[in-house]
Amino acid sequence: MNDSIPQKITTYLEMIDPADLNPAPAVPGLALRRLDTGSPLVRSVQARVGENYGWRAAARTEEQWEEHLAARPQRQYWLITFADEPAGVAYLQPGTGGDVEITAFGLLPAYLGKGLGGYALTLALCQAWATEPLDAPTARRVWLHTCTEDHPHALGNYQKRGMRPYRVDPQQ
């Protein structure tokens, strides 16, 4: 193996108690808005958020997107808004065992570097804790994964908000 070729590293993080949340300062005008599965914003905003990071959603065909949505009927689609304009996404997947996964989180390129990410993640984590898992009345764990191909501040933001790594996978 050539050590000069950087490896993609995926880090899995979790929060097992809502009291572990270290909220970022509130940003006036930043909010979450629930989207209906059929909203064109579900696909378009996620694709625009992820296109610079190689997210699969950015390259899906319309048919693939419809299959993706149909296979995940319980997924919640949340639009991050700033001054009532789309600014990013936070998608939540209720799971089993009391788990809620944040399957997508990120800001549109125009909103990066403006100090919005910490509070946007705070809102997403609060909503995840308020989401009912498939087999339990309340969430017992919120988790997500990120990788070295995501925004360079993603991992740090997750850890600052109180999420803790529980697995790290290097890939070639």
N, C-alpha and C positions, 0 to 999 in steps of 0.2 A: 504494500500500500504506500502511496506517495503522501508523506506527511504535509507537503506544501498545499495540497488540495483541501480546502476547508470542508468539513463535514457538516451536514445539516443535523442539528441537535433539537429534538423535541422534548420539551419540559411539560410535565403534567403537574398541575397545581390544584390544591383544594383548600376549602375553608370548612371546618366542621362545627363551627358555632357562630351564629350571627354576631355574638359579642366580640369576635375576633376582627370584625370590620373596623378598619382605621379610615374613616371617611375623609375625603379631600374636602377642602373648603367649597362651599356652594358657589356656583357660577350663575348669577342671574340670567334668565333667558334660556338656560339649558334644561331640557326635559326629555322624558320618554313618552312616546305615543304608540299605543298598540295598533298594529296594522292587521287588516284582514288578510288571510292567506292569498286571496285573489288580487291584492293590490299590486300594480306594476312596480311600486317602490320596493317591494320585498326583493325582487330580483335585481332591479337596476341599481339600487344603492349598494347592495352587497357586492355586486360585480365591480362597481366603481371603487369601493373601499378596498377590495382585495386584488385588483388588477396589478398593482405594483409588487404584490407579495406572492403571486402565483396561486392564489386561491382558485380551486376548481370551479367555484361559482362564476368566476369571470369568463370562463371558456365554455360553459354549458350551452348546448343548443336549447331551443324552446321545448322540444320533446324531452330532452334530458331534465330540464327544469321541472316540467310537469310531473315526470316520474319521481323526481326528488321530493316534490311537495306531497304527492300522493302517498309516498312511503313514510311520511312523518306527520300524520294528522294531528298529533298532540303538540307539535312545536309551536312556540309563541314567537311572533315576529314583532320586535319593538324598534321603532325608528327613533334615533337620537335626533332631537331638534335643537336648533339654536335660533332664537328670535323667530320661532315658528317655521324655520326653513330646515330641510333635511341636512343633517350634519354627520350621520353615521348610523350604525346598526348595533343591536344587541339581541341575539336570538337565543331563546331558552328552550331546552328539551327536558320536560319532566321524565324521569326515569324510574327504575325500580330500586328497592332498598333504601328509599328516602332520598335518592340522588336527584339533583337538578344540574344539568350541564349547560354551560354557556357555550353554544356551538359556534357563534360568530360574534365578534366584538371589534369595532374599529370605527375610526372617523374618516370622512371623506378628505382627500388631499388638501382642499382649501381650508380645512379646520385644524390641520396639524400644526403644532408649534405655537398654539395660541393659549395654552394652559387649560384646555377643556377636558383632556383625557382622564385625569384623576377623578373629577366629579362625574363625568359620564360613566366611568367604571363603578363609582359609588352607587349611582342610580341603578345600574344594571345588577349589581350584587344585591341591593335591597329588593329589587323586583324578583330576583332568583330566590331569595329566602322567602318571599311571599307566595311563591309558586307551589302549588300542591303536586307532589310526586304522584306517580301512577298507582302506588300501592301503600301510601301512608298519608295521614292527614297533614303532616308538616314535613318540610325538608330537614334532613339531618346532615346533608353535605351538598355543597356547591363546588363544582369542579370545571376545569377547562384545560386545554392544552395550547401551547404556543411553540413556535420554533424560531430558529435563528434566521429564517427567511422573512419573518414578520417584522413589523416596525421595530427599530432598535430599542425603543423605550418600553415596549410591551411587557417584557418579563419584569422589569423594574417596577412598572406601574402595578402589576398584579401583586408583587411582593409588598409594595408600600401600602396597599389596601388591606393587607393581612392574609393573603393567600400564601400557602406553603407548598414548596415542591414535594412530591411524593414519588416521582419516577422521572428519570432522565434517560432518553434513548438516542444514542448517536446512530446516524444512518449514513450510508455511503451513496 
